[in-house]
């Protein structure tokens, strides 16, 4: 599968070896939050570039995010949570704790 760099490193270097050396199984894991880009904060106008920008301008859910980032001058000063509908409870729990 195609995954981001931080996710690939976590999977190959941490999670799989842990599973192989313990009694933990994939059924014991409900989700994983990979925050590899969290410290890439950049408040400079124009710092945030959107890949496939046209996609972000039309896809429900991404439109509001794109417009908010655009209105702020494309600064890299935000955190976004993207997931599948199936993962909505996990994303909601993350958002709740992040907002505390």
C-alpha positions as CSV (number, residue, x, y, z in Angstrom):
1,X,0.0,0.0,0.0
2,X,1.0,3.6,-0.5
3,X,1.5,5.3,2.8
4,X,3.2,8.5,3.9
5,X,6.8,8.4,5.1
6,X,6.1,8.6,8.8
7,X,3.4,6.0,8.6
8,X,5.6,3.6,6.7
9,X,8.4,4.0,9.2
10,X,6.0,3.4,12.1
11,X,4.6,0.3,10.5
12,X,7.9,-1.3,9.4
13,X,10.2,-0.2,12.3
14,X,7.9,-0.2,15.3
15,X,4.5,-1.8,14.9
16,X,5.4,-5.0,13.0
17,X,8.4,-5.8,15.1
18,X,6.3,-5.2,18.3
19,X,3.6,-7.6,17.0
20,X,6.1,-10.2,16.1
21,X,7.7,-10.1,19.6
22,X,4.6,-10.0,21.7
23,X,1.2,-11.4,22.2
24,X,-0.4,-8.3,20.8
25,X,-2.5,-9.0,17.6
26,X,-3.9,-6.7,15.0
27,X,-7.3,-7.2,16.6
28,X,-6.0,-5.5,19.7
29,X,-5.3,-2.3,17.8
30,X,-8.2,0.1,17.1
31,X,-6.3,2.7,15.2
32,X,-3.1,4.6,14.9
33,X,-2.5,8.4,14.7
34,X,0.6,9.3,12.8
35,X,1.6,12.8,13.6
36,X,4.8,13.0,11.6
37,X,4.2,16.4,10.1
38,X,2.9,18.0,13.3
39,X,6.0,20.0,13.9
40,X,6.2,21.3,10.4
41,X,4.6,24.6,11.6
42,X,5.3,27.5,9.2
43,X,3.4,30.8,9.6
44,X,4.9,32.3,6.5
45,X,2.3,33.3,3.9
46,X,2.4,30.9,1.0
47,X,4.1,28.1,3.0
48,X,1.3,25.6,2.5
49,X,1.0,24.0,-1.0
50,X,-1.9,21.8,-1.8
51,X,-1.2,18.8,-4.1
52,X,-3.9,18.5,-6.7
53,X,-5.3,21.9,-5.7
54,X,-8.4,21.5,-8.0
55,X,-9.3,18.4,-6.0
56,X,-9.4,20.3,-2.7
57,X,-11.6,23.0,-4.3
58,X,-14.4,20.6,-5.1
59,X,-14.4,17.6,-2.7
60,X,-16.9,17.9,0.1
61,X,-15.1,18.3,3.4
62,X,-11.9,19.5,1.7
63,X,-13.6,22.6,0.3
64,X,-14.0,24.3,3.7
65,X,-10.4,23.3,4.7
66,X,-9.0,24.7,1.4
67,X,-11.0,27.9,1.8
68,X,-9.9,28.4,5.4
69,X,-6.2,27.9,4.5
70,X,-6.6,30.2,1.4
71,X,-8.2,32.9,3.5
72,X,-5.2,32.7,5.9
73,X,-2.7,33.2,3.1
74,X,-1.8,29.6,2.7
75,X,0.1,29.5,5.9
76,X,1.2,26.1,7.3
77,X,-0.2,26.9,10.8
78,X,-2.9,24.3,11.2
79,X,-3.6,20.7,12.0
80,X,-6.0,18.7,9.9
81,X,-7.5,15.3,10.6
82,X,-8.4,13.2,7.5
83,X,-9.8,9.7,7.7
84,X,-12.4,7.3,6.4
85,X,-16.0,7.4,7.5
86,X,-15.4,4.1,9.4
87,X,-12.7,6.0,11.5
88,X,-15.1,8.8,12.4
89,X,-15.3,7.8,16.1
90,X,-11.5,7.8,16.4
91,X,-11.2,11.1,14.6
92,X,-13.8,12.6,16.9
93,X,-12.0,11.4,20.0
94,X,-8.8,12.9,18.7
95,X,-10.5,16.2,18.0
96,X,-12.1,16.3,21.4
97,X,-8.8,15.7,23.2
98,X,-6.9,18.1,20.9
99,X,-9.4,20.9,21.7
100,X,-9.1,20.4,25.5
